[in-house]
């Protein structure tokens, strides 16, 4: 029987309510340049790194890519410094996993400094590994972050469950070979092979996560 060897958590929109803050940051950058962020672009930037977002939007916003990335990153960090609110059920689930000594990793497309900042607000939970956008050559939706996180825990990806809220994050985890628990925040998600849906982390416990790898 396969045993759960690790739970790999996305951060933005999954453990903390930051996905809307990120969309507000991108929308503000667009408005400053006389643009309106349309639904297609909103979906495209959800779960993406600062650098990927800047690369996607710099031509449309007529802004240098490096300048736009710096602006987005600084604005996002500033907003999170003011408040990073845990998602419903997040702290309870982290505590339950800690009590059962299940290894955990935080796997985000946000800058490493932001990941470390937010990790320190989660009721003292100590992750066994932390990954930000610059910690792998490629970030989500590529599989690199989840492959690196599983390796850091000494586990096969198939022995790990990734908990995600965005299409880019789900694609990354599936490509890495993880089982996925998808908890939508701002974008709809669908069940698929290896992907199980939950309405909230309040519905999730270690037993459910363990059942996904059996």
C-alpha positions as CSV (number, residue, x, y, z in Angstrom):
1,X,0.0,0.0,0.0
2,X,1.3,3.5,-0.9
3,X,1.8,5.7,2.1
4,X,1.4,9.5,2.2
5,X,4.9,10.8,2.3
6,X,4.2,14.5,2.1
7,X,1.6,17.3,1.5
8,X,2.8,20.0,-0.8
9,X,0.8,23.2,-0.3
10,X,0.4,26.0,-2.7
11,X,0.3,29.4,-0.8
12,X,-1.6,32.1,-2.7
13,X,-5.3,31.4,-2.6
14,X,-4.8,28.0,-1.0
15,X,-3.4,28.5,2.5
16,X,-3.8,32.3,2.6
17,X,-6.3,34.6,1.0
18,X,-3.8,36.4,-1.3
19,X,-5.0,35.5,-4.8
20,X,-7.5,38.4,-4.8
21,X,-4.7,40.7,-3.6
22,X,-2.5,39.5,-6.5
23,X,-5.3,40.2,-9.0
24,X,-5.8,43.6,-7.4
25,X,-2.0,44.3,-7.9
26,X,-2.1,43.3,-11.6
27,X,-5.3,45.3,-12.2
28,X,-3.8,48.3,-10.5
29,X,-0.8,48.1,-12.7
30,X,-3.1,48.0,-15.8
31,X,-5.3,50.9,-14.6
32,X,-2.2,53.1,-14.1
33,X,-1.5,52.6,-17.8
34,X,-5.1,53.2,-18.9
35,X,-6.0,49.5,-19.4
36,X,-8.6,47.2,-18.0
37,X,-7.7,43.6,-17.1
38,X,-10.2,41.4,-19.0
39,X,-11.4,38.0,-17.7
40,X,-9.1,36.1,-20.1
41,X,-6.0,37.9,-18.7
42,X,-7.2,37.5,-15.1
43,X,-7.3,33.8,-15.6
44,X,-3.9,33.8,-17.3
45,X,-2.1,35.5,-14.4
46,X,-3.8,33.5,-11.6
47,X,-1.2,31.4,-9.9
48,X,1.6,32.8,-12.0
49,X,4.9,34.2,-10.9
50,X,5.7,37.9,-10.9
51,X,8.2,37.4,-13.8
52,X,5.8,35.3,-15.9
53,X,3.1,37.8,-15.4
54,X,5.4,40.7,-16.4
55,X,6.5,38.7,-19.5
56,X,2.8,38.1,-20.5
57,X,1.6,41.6,-20.0
58,X,4.5,44.0,-20.7
59,X,3.7,44.4,-24.4
60,X,0.0,45.0,-23.8
61,X,0.8,47.5,-21.0
62,X,3.6,49.1,-23.0
63,X,6.0,48.8,-20.0
64,X,9.5,47.4,-19.8
65,X,9.4,43.8,-18.5
66,X,11.9,44.4,-15.7
67,X,10.2,47.6,-14.6
68,X,6.8,45.9,-14.5
69,X,8.1,42.9,-12.6
70,X,9.6,45.1,-10.0
71,X,6.4,47.1,-9.6
72,X,4.2,44.1,-9.3
73,X,6.6,42.4,-6.8
74,X,6.9,45.5,-4.6
75,X,3.1,46.1,-4.6
76,X,2.3,42.5,-3.8
77,X,4.8,42.3,-0.9
78,X,3.5,45.6,0.5
79,X,-0.1,44.3,0.5
80,X,0.9,41.0,2.2
81,X,2.9,42.9,4.9
82,X,-0.4,44.6,5.8
83,X,-2.4,41.4,6.0
84,X,-2.1,37.7,5.0
85,X,-5.4,36.0,6.1
86,X,-5.4,32.2,6.4
87,X,-8.0,30.4,4.3
88,X,-10.8,28.7,6.2
89,X,-9.6,25.4,7.6
90,X,-5.9,26.0,6.8
91,X,-4.5,26.3,10.3
92,X,-6.6,23.3,11.5
93,X,-5.3,21.1,8.7
94,X,-1.7,22.2,9.2
95,X,-2.0,21.4,12.9
96,X,-3.5,18.0,12.2
97,X,-0.7,17.1,9.8
98,X,1.9,18.2,12.3
99,X,0.3,16.1,15.0
100,X,0.6,13.0,12.7
101,X,4.2,14.0,11.7
102,X,3.3,14.2,8.0
103,X,6.0,16.2,6.2
104,X,4.8,19.4,4.5
105,X,6.2,21.8,1.9
106,X,5.1,25.3,0.8
107,X,5.4,25.5,-3.0
108,X,4.6,28.9,-4.4
109,X,5.0,31.0,-7.6
110,X,5.5,34.1,-5.4
111,X,9.0,35.4,-4.7
112,X,10.9,33.6,-2.1
113,X,10.9,36.6,0.2
114,X,7.1,36.7,0.1
115,X,6.9,33.0,0.8
116,X,9.1,33.3,3.9
117,X,7.1,36.3,5.1
118,X,3.8,34.5,4.8
119,X,5.1,31.2,6.2
120,X,5.9,33.0,9.4
121,X,2.3,34.0,9.9
122,X,0.7,30.5,9.8
123,X,0.4,29.9,13.5
124,X,4.0,28.9,13.9
125,X,3.7,25.9,11.5
126,X,7.2,24.8,10.3
127,X,7.3,23.5,6.8
128,X,9.9,20.9,6.0
129,X,10.7,22.8,2.7
130,X,9.9,26.2,1.2
131,X,10.0,27.0,-2.5
132,X,9.5,30.4,-4.2
133,X,9.5,31.3,-7.9
134,X,13.3,31.7,-8.1
135,X,14.1,28.4,-6.4
136,X,13.6,26.4,-9.6
137,X,14.6,27.1,-13.2
138,X,11.0,27.0,-14.3
139,X,7.9,27.7,-12.1
140,X,4.3,26.8,-12.4
141,X,2.6,25.6,-14.6
142,X,5.8,23.6,-15.3
143,X,6.4,20.6,-13.0
144,X,9.8,21.8,-11.6
145,X,8.5,23.2,-8.3
146,X,6.6,20.1,-7.2
147,X,9.4,17.8,-8.4
148,X,11.8,19.8,-6.3
149,X,9.5,19.8,-3.2
150,X,9.0,16.0,-3.4
151,X,12.7,15.5,-3.7
152,X,13.3,17.8,-0.7
153,X,11.1,15.6,1.4
154,X,12.8,12.4,0.1
155,X,9.6,11.2,-1.5
156,X,8.4,10.0,-4.9
157,X,5.9,12.6,-6.3
158,X,3.3,9.8,-6.5
159,X,3.5,9.5,-2.7
160,X,2.6,13.2,-2.3
161,X,-0.6,15.2,-2.4
162,X,-0.4,18.7,-3.8
163,X,-3.1,21.1,-2.5
164,X,-3.8,23.8,-5.1
165,X,-6.4,26.4,-6.1
166,X,-5.4,27.5,-9.6
167,X,-5.3,26.0,-13.1
168,X,-1.5,26.7,-13.4
169,X,-0.8,25.1,-10.0
170,X,-2.9,22.0,-10.8
171,X,-1.1,21.6,-14.1
172,X,2.2,21.9,-12.4
173,X,1.4,19.2,-9.8
174,X,-0.2,16.8,-12.3
175,X,2.8,17.1,-14.6
176,X,5.1,16.3,-11.6
177,X,3.2,13.1,-10.9
178,X,1.5,14.2,-7.7
179,X,-2.0,13.5,-6.6
180,X,-3.9,16.7,-6.4
181,X,-6.5,18.1,-4.1
182,X,-8.0,21.1,-5.8
183,X,-9.7,23.8,-3.7
184,X,-10.8,26.6,-6.1
185,X,-10.5,30.2,-5.0
186,X,-10.9,32.7,-7.8
187,X,-11.0,30.4,-10.8
188,X,-13.2,27.3,-11.4
189,X,-11.5,23.9,-11.4
190,X,-12.7,20.5,-12.5
191,X,-12.1,17.0,-11.3
192,X,-9.8,14.9,-13.6
193,X,-7.6,11.8,-13.4
194,X,-5.5,12.3,-10.3
195,X,-7.4,15.5,-9.3
196,X,-10.0,15.6,-6.5
197,X,-12.1,18.6,-5.8
198,X,-13.0,20.0,-2.3
199,X,-15.1,23.1,-1.6
200,X,-12.9,24.2,1.3
201,X,-10.0,23.1,3.5
202,X,-12.7,22.7,6.2
203,X,-13.6,19.5,4.3
204,X,-10.1,18.2,4.3
205,X,-8.2,16.1,6.9
206,X,-5.1,13.8,6.9
207,X,-7.3,10.7,6.3
208,X,-8.7,12.2,3.1
209,X,-5.3,13.2,1.9
210,X,-3.9,9.7,2.7
211,X,-6.7,8.1,0.7
212,X,-5.7,9.9,-2.4
213,X,-2.3,8.1,-2.7
214,X,-3.6,4.6,-2.0
